[in-house]
Every structure is written in structure tokens, then in C-alpha cells.
Amino acid sequence: MIKLRARAKSKIQRGVATIPVIGLTSLAVFEKMEFDDWKKDHPNGTSEEYAREMYETSQQLMKEEYPDFEKYTDQIYGTSQEFFKKKYDDFKESYNKMMN
């Protein structure tokens, strides 16, 4: 039941976040709610500790739940780098021809 509620809550949050203005505001509100909830278990915790814990937990979750995600982002990054290098080289060649 708790897992189902967490999924439903997550879907509601994603749905609200798709509306730009409301989404930005809701993101801040949801983050504040999550931080306040975390503070109950970590009364002396800082926002930096919270951020680090959330980052590490998110990284682990991404690796466990979406194992192919990193492979795809690496492919996209590599393709983008190749694309921009070629465009830069083409631009540089055209510029040099124009200047000579």
C-alpha cells in the first residue's frame, strides 16, 4: 500500500510539473516538503547533507532501475560532441576560405 501511494504521489508530482509555471512552483514546494520530512529523521542535518544524500540515493536508483540510461546518455553525448566538432571544423574551414 505504501509503495502504491508513493507511485501515485510521484505521478501527481510529474503531472503537475508538466505545467511550466505551476511546475516550477510545485517543484520548490515538493522539495521543501521532502526536506522537512528528511529533517524529522535528521534534526541536526544540513541542506548540504540532504542534497548529498539525495544525490547518492538518486544515483543508486538510476543504476538499479534504469541500467541502460547511462549507456544512452553516453551515446548522445558522444554523438553531440562529434556533431559539434564537425560543425566547428566546417565553420573554421569556411572562415579561412573567406579570409584568404
Secondary structure as the mmCIF struct_conf table of DSSP 4:
data_model
#
loop_
_struct_conf.conf_type_id
_struct_conf.id
_struct_conf.beg_label_comp_id
_struct_conf.beg_label_asym_id
_struct_conf.beg_label_seq_id
_struct_conf.end_label_comp_id
_struct_conf.end_label_asym_id
_struct_conf.end_label_seq_id
HELX_RH_AL_P HELX_RH_AL_P1 ILE A 2 ALA A 17
TURN_TY1_P TURN_TY1_P1 THR A 18 THR A 18
BEND BEND1 ILE A 19 ILE A 19
HELX_RH_AL_P HELX_RH_AL_P2 PRO A 20 ASP A 41
TURN_TY1_P TURN_TY1_P2 PRO A 43 ASN A 44
HELX_RH_AL_P HELX_RH_AL_P3 SER A 47 GLU A 65
TURN_TY1_P TURN_TY1_P3 PRO A 67 ASP A 68
HELX_RH_AL_P HELX_RH_AL_P4 PHE A 69 MET A 99
#
